[in-house]
Amino acid sequence: MRRDLDRSLTGKIGRVTGEVGPGTLGEVMLEVRGGTAAYLARPYDGSSVFAVGGRVLVMYLDPPQTVYVEALPDFLSHSRGGDGGGALP
């Protein structure tokens, strides 16, 4: 694993607004800096597909604006707001 990865968004929970999958560049919305911002997104494992409306977990940021995401773990999927991870309702 690369040690120079930008982990500033690691652990944030995002809402998929453009399908994320292998060979595609999707989009997720993340709560950052007191607002909500759109980020380009790719699957962390290179093979998963995340449909529009789903919630995902950010693994790392590839500057300037692409995040790598994976499925939201079950223990986080029931949490709504106030989880410290930037959950979007």
C-alpha positions as a Python dict, from the first residue, in 0.01 Angstrom:
ca = {
    (1, 'M'): (0, 0, 0),
    (2, 'R'): (121, 349, -81),
    (3, 'R'): (217, 556, 222),
    (4, 'D'): (161, 889, 47),
    (5, 'L'): (-219, 849, 18),
    (6, 'D'): (-435, 1144, 118),
    (7, 'R'): (-639, 1018, 413),
    (8, 'S'): (-814, 1350, 487),
    (9, 'L'): (-1153, 1204, 384),
    (10, 'T'): (-1099, 847, 507),
    (11, 'G'): (-1398, 730, 709),
    (12, 'K'): (-1644, 979, 561),
    (13, 'I'): (-1978, 836, 458),
    (14, 'G'): (-2109, 948, 122),
    (15, 'R'): (-2424, 919, -87),
    (16, 'V'): (-2380, 786, -443),
    (17, 'T'): (-2516, 1032, -699),
    (18, 'G'): (-2362, 871, -1009),
    (19, 'E'): (-2314, 494, -1036),
    (20, 'V'): (-1968, 382, -923),
    (21, 'G'): (-1821, 71, -1085),
    (22, 'P'): (-1524, -82, -1263),
    (23, 'G'): (-1422, 115, -1567),
    (24, 'T'): (-1655, 402, -1477),
    (25, 'L'): (-1608, 727, -1296),
    (26, 'G'): (-1900, 773, -1057),
    (27, 'E'): (-1990, 1049, -817),
    (28, 'V'): (-2054, 1074, -443),
    (29, 'M'): (-2166, 1362, -223),
    (30, 'L'): (-1970, 1417, 98),
    (31, 'E'): (-2016, 1655, 389),
    (32, 'V'): (-1692, 1852, 410),
    (33, 'R'): (-1584, 2190, 543),
    (34, 'G'): (-1931, 2279, 670),
    (35, 'G'): (-2107, 2200, 344),
    (36, 'T'): (-2165, 1927, 88),
    (37, 'A'): (-1936, 1865, -208),
    (38, 'A'): (-1941, 1631, -508),
    (39, 'Y'): (-1641, 1404, -562),
    (40, 'L'): (-1560, 1174, -851),
    (41, 'A'): (-1554, 815, -725),
    (42, 'R'): (-1404, 477, -809),
    (43, 'P'): (-1447, 141, -633),
    (44, 'Y'): (-1164, 76, -386),
    (45, 'D'): (-1140, -291, -487),
    (46, 'G'): (-1168, -213, -857),
    (47, 'S'): (-1466, -444, -910),
    (48, 'S'): (-1759, -342, -690),
    (49, 'V'): (-2064, -156, -822),
    (50, 'F'): (-2254, 101, -613),
    (51, 'A'): (-2594, 219, -734),
    (52, 'V'): (-2727, 573, -717),
    (53, 'G'): (-2877, 640, -374),
    (54, 'G'): (-2650, 397, -189),
    (55, 'R'): (-2420, 492, 94),
    (56, 'V'): (-2047, 422, 77),
    (57, 'L'): (-1738, 457, 294),
    (58, 'V'): (-1443, 664, 170),
    (59, 'M'): (-1109, 483, 186),
    (60, 'Y'): (-887, 760, 50),
    (61, 'L'): (-871, 1070, -167),
    (62, 'D'): (-671, 1083, -491),
    (63, 'P'): (-623, 1461, -528),
    (64, 'P'): (-764, 1678, -645),
    (65, 'Q'): (-1118, 1540, -645),
    (66, 'T'): (-1141, 1157, -676),
    (67, 'V'): (-1229, 931, -383),
    (68, 'Y'): (-1199, 554, -362),
    (69, 'V'): (-1496, 398, -186),
    (70, 'E'): (-1616, 63, -56),
    (71, 'A'): (-1941, -79, 75),
    (72, 'L'): (-2061, 73, 399),
    (73, 'P'): (-2009, -188, 675),
    (74, 'D'): (-2325, -315, 845),
    (75, 'F'): (-2232, -160, 1179),
    (76, 'L'): (-2235, 185, 1015),
    (77, 'S'): (-2531, 135, 782),
    (78, 'H'): (-2792, 191, 1054),
    (79, 'S'): (-2636, 514, 1179),
    (80, 'R'): (-2795, 838, 1060),
    (81, 'G'): (-2615, 1163, 1133),
    (82, 'G'): (-2396, 1243, 1431),
    (83, 'D'): (-2166, 949, 1362),
    (84, 'G'): (-1859, 1163, 1312),
    (85, 'G'): (-1818, 1016, 965),
    (86, 'G'): (-2013, 1278, 781),
    (87, 'A'): (-2324, 1069, 721),
    (88, 'L'): (-2570, 1208, 473),
    (89, 'P'): (-2938, 1137, 542),
}
